[in-house]
């Protein structure tokens, strides 16, 4: 695995405004899903989805990427900041996230390459297959 990409922001909305009360209730919405940021909970059509801490962190990194390709190294450093872990942990969490997304698992695409890893992130257009 070289890199992962997910939903572009045109399918993502942020509910809530800048007031402290509203910020506490902020959510990210994409497709049939909502991420309740304060509760760190994924919800599909009002039903809570069981998702571990690292898989949720991974989802938040992918949503933050706005549909751009995120390299394996960036995922590892952002989800396991300061912790040395095997690449298998990333694969396991991607599997868990796809399982949680169910029929929408294809929102996450893994890009493979035989090239040397990128020196800079490619544009979203060049990342799509």
N, C-alpha and C positions, 0 to 999 in steps of 0.2 A: 504494500500500500504506500502510495506516495502522498496523496492529499485527498481531502474530502470537501464537498461543497453541498450546500443546502439551499433553502428557500431564498429567493431575492426579496428585498423589502417591499416590492409592490404588492406582495401577498401578506405582508406583515403590518399590523397596526399596534399602536401603543395606546392603551386606554388610561385615562386619568390625566390630570393636569399637574402644574407645578406646586400647588399648595401642599403642605405637609400631610394633611389628611388624605388628600387624593393620591399623593405620591406613595403613601403607605399601602394603598389599594391598587397600585399600578399593575397592569397585566400586559403581556405580549400576546397578541392573537395572530394565528396563522391557520388557514384552512379551517378545520373543525376543532382546532386546539386552542387552548389558552394556557399561558404560563403565569401563575400567580406568583409574582416576584417575591413579595414579603414572606409568603408561606412556602416558597420554593416547591410548588406543586404544579404538575402537569394535569390538565383537565381536558377531556374530550367530550363535547356535547353535554357538559355539566357533570360528567362522571370522572372522579379522580382516577388517574392512571398511576400505578405503582412504578416508580422510577428511582433508582439509587442516586446518591449524591453525585458521583462522578459522571454518570450518564446525563444527569440534569446539567451539570457544569459543561459538558460537551455540547449539549443542545444550545445552551446560552452562548457559547463561543461561536457556534455555527450561525445562529440567528444574528449575532453581532457582525458577522462577516458579510451580511447583506447579499448573499448569493455568490460571493467571490470564493475562489478556491482557497482552502486553508491547508497548509502543509502539515504533514505528520509531525514535524518538529515543533511547529507552532502549537498544535493541539496538545502535544505532550507537555510543553512548557507552560501553557495556560491552565490546563486541567490538573496537572500534577506539579505545580510551581514549587521548585526547590527540592523535589523528591525524585530520586532515580528509580524508574520502574521499567519493566520489560515492555516491548512493543505489544506483546500479547494482551496487556491490560487495556490498551487503546482498542484493539480489535474486539475484545470482550465487551467493552462499553458501547461501541458502535453497534454490535449485535444486540445488546440490551435495548438501546435506543430504537433501533429498527423494529424490534419485537413490540415495544410499547406503542409505536406509531401504527402498528397493525397494517391495515390495507393501504395506509399512506406511507409505508416504509420507503418507497421510491423517492420521497422528497430528499433523501440523503443519497448522494452519488459518491462512490469511491473512484478516484482516477488513478490509473496505473501508468507508469512510464518506465521506459528502459533508458531514459536520459539521466544525466547527472542531475541531482536535485537543483531546483531553481534558486538562482541568486536573489530574485525578487519575485513577488507574487504575480502570476500572470493575470490578465484581465479576465472577467467572467466570460466574455465571448470566446476566448481561446481555450477556456477550461471545459466548455461543454462539448460532449461527444455527439 
